[in-house]
Amino acid sequence: MRHFFELTFLMMRRDMIVRYRGTILGYIWSVLNPLVFAMVYFVAFKHILRIPVENYAVFLLTGLFPWLWMSNALNNGTKGFETYQAVLKSRVVNPVIIPFFVVIIEFVNFLFSLPVVFVLVAFSSVPIPFSGFIYFPLIFLLTLLFLLSTVSIVACLSLVFRDLGHLIQLLVQMLFFLSPIIYPVDLVPDSLKSIYHVNPFVDLIQLWRQLLYTGDIQLELAVYPFILSCVLCVVSYFCLKIIGNRAVQWI
């Protein structure tokens, strides 16, 4: 276990060094990029389309930053085994650990972005929902379970179907607009909500927004993502067993 945590820390450190090597702003780029897009969305959807949401900037960021963790993990998962091929070929780690590295590194980037949200909340009329933070481990573990199973499947299948990365990237772009990130769920017509909620990101985004924004956690939103994650865990187990363990041969 100690070796596992040490290895995880080293992999995160390696990723940070490679990602920000030669840059002037370094880590700030990981926050600046989504903030710039958030400003564009804020002007477009709050002042042009006039979405009826109070404190829209806080609403937007509390959905956008969790989404970036999940979407980046999925996109990077398609090249997970290729990214860490040097580590795999050295036989230092078991291939089944690679999806965990992909997910947890993006989670660290998500944690680094949280101070930006809290600063924005502090300067707005929205009180920081400290009472809801007790649910942070639960929502984190639920999201982690979903991402680990999904990224494992994507990483394994990408070794077989090389075009899958392009398909996942396209799907992630579509899911961005089909998830309640830039608009509330209330704006979705009742006739479409049953189809709309098939998307597991809908409930996950709502849970994170409730945790970071309102503090009023609706635990029933966790039921569907949890059941789906359990199903995906079984699928990911067989993918890792059949394909993942042979990743070095496939790269």
N, C-alpha and C positions, 0 to 999 in steps of 0.2 A: 504493500500500500504506500509506504514511504517513497519507494522508487517511482511509483506511478505519479504521485503528486510532484515530485522533483522533476520528472520528465515533462509533465504538463506545464510547469512553470518555465522550464527551458524552452519549450516549444512556443509558448506565448511570448517570451522575451525575444526569441528568434524572429517571430512574425512581426513584432513591433519594430525591430531594427531594420528588417528588410523593407517593410512597408514605408517607413519614414526616412530611410537613408538618403542623404543628400538634400533633404527639404529644409527650408528655413523655419517654417511654422510647426513642423512635426505633427504632434498629436492634434493640434488645433484644426488641422485639415479634416479630421474625422468628425468634428462638430460643425465646422464652417460650411462644409458642403451641404448637409441636410438643412442647416439654418437658411442658406440662400434659397433653396427650393421652398422651404417653409414660407419665406417672405413672398415668393411668387404666388404660392397657393393662397396665402393670406389675402393678397390684393385681388386675385382672381375670384376667389370663392366668397370672400367676406364683403368686399366693396363693389365687385362687378355683378356676380350672381346673387349676392346678399343672402347667404345661408343664415337662417335665424338661430344663431348660437351665441350666447354670451361668452365673453372672454375667449374668443375664437382662437387666439394665438396659443393659449394654454391647451385648449381642446385639441388643436392641430398637432402640437409637439408631443403631447401625451399619447397620441396614436401613431405618430410618425416614427419616433425613436424605437419603440418595440417592434414596429414593422421592419425597420432597417436591420435589426438583429435577425429576425426570422428570414427575411428575403435574402440578405447577404449570406446567411448560412446555407440556404438552398442553392443559391447561385455558385458559391464556392465549393459546395459539396460535389458538384458535377466534375470538378477537377481535384477533388480531395486526395486521391491516391497518387495522382501525378505530381501534385504540389509537394507531397512528402515522400517521393519515390526514393530519395537518397537515404532517408531514415529507414524506409522499408527494406531496401536492399542491404542495409547494414545489419538487418535482423535484430535491431535494438528493441523494436516494439512489435506487438501483434497487429496485423492489419485492421482488426476489428476496432482498435482504439482511434483510428484516424478520424472517423466521423465525430467522435467526442472532441478531438482537437479543433476541428472546424467550427463546431457549435460553441464551444466554450470561449474561443478567441473572439468571436463576434459578440458574445455576451459581455466580455470585458470591455469592448468598445461601447456597448450599450451602457454599461455602468459609468463609463467616463462621460457620457452625455447627460446623465441624470442631474449633475449640478446645474447645467444650463436650464433644465426644466424647473428646478427648485428656485433658481434666481428669478426666472420669469414669473413664477407663481408668487414669489415674495414681493415683486413690484406690481402685482395685479391685486384685484380685490378678492381673489380666491384664497382662502386659508389652506395651508399645507395640511393634507389629511393624514396626520400622524397616526390616528387611531386605526387606519386601514392597513398600516404597514405590518401588522401582525400576520396578514395574509400573504406577505411577500414570498416566504419560502414555498407556500402552497402553489401560488401562481407561477413562480420560477420553476418548480419541479414539474408542473404540468406542461409548461412550454418546453422545458428541456426534454421531457419524455417524447413529446410530439416531434420535436426537431431531430433528436437522435435517431428515432425510428425512420423518419422521412429522409433525412440526409444519408443514412446508411443505405436505404433502398436506391436513392438517386446516385450515390457514389458507385455502388456495385453495378447498376445497370448502365452507367456511363462508360464502364470498361467494355461493355458488349456493344452498346449502341452509341457510337461516337457523336451522333447528331443530337443526342438527348440534351446536351448542354444548351443548345440553341432553343429547343422546345421549352425547357424549364425557364429560361430567361424570358421568353415570350409569355409563358403562363404566369410568371411572377408579375410582369407588367400589367397583365389583365386583372390579376387578383388585387392589385393595388387599388383599382377603381371599383372593384367588386367587394371591398372591405370598408368598414366605417372609419376611415382614416381622415378624410377631408370633409366628411358629412356625417351627421348622426343617423342611426338606424331608423329613427322615426320618419325620416324622409322617404324611406323605401315603401312603395305601395303595398298594402295588405295582401293583394293578390299575388305578389311576387316574394313575399317573405319566407314562405315555406321552401322555395328554391334557393333563395338568398342565403338562408341559414345552413345550407348544405356545405358551404364554405367554412371550414373550421377556424379560419383566421378571423371571422366575424366575432365569435365568442372570445377568442384569445385577445383580440384588440380591445374589446369592451372590458374585459377583466383588468387589463393593464391600465386602461384609462380610468376605470373606477378606483384602482389602487392609487394612481398618481394624481388624480384630479378631484374626484368627488368623495372618495373615502367610503362610499356606500357599495359594498361588495355583494354581488348577487351570485352566490355559489352555485346556483343551478346552471349557470352558464358554463361551468367546468365539466358538466356531465358528458356532453357530446364529444368535446375534444379528448376527454379521458378514455371513453370507450373506443373512439377511433384510433387513439394512440396505442391502446392495447392490441388492437387488430394489426396495426402497422408494425408493432414490435414483433409479432409472430412472423410476419412477412419478412421483416428485416433480418430476423434470426436466420432464416433459410437462405436469404440473399448473401449474408456474410459467410455462412457456412459453405455455400456452393461456389460463390464467386469471390467474396472478400478474402478468404484464406489463400486464394491463388492470385492475389492482386499483383504480386511481384512478377509473375509470369505474363500477366496481361498488359502491364505497362509498356 
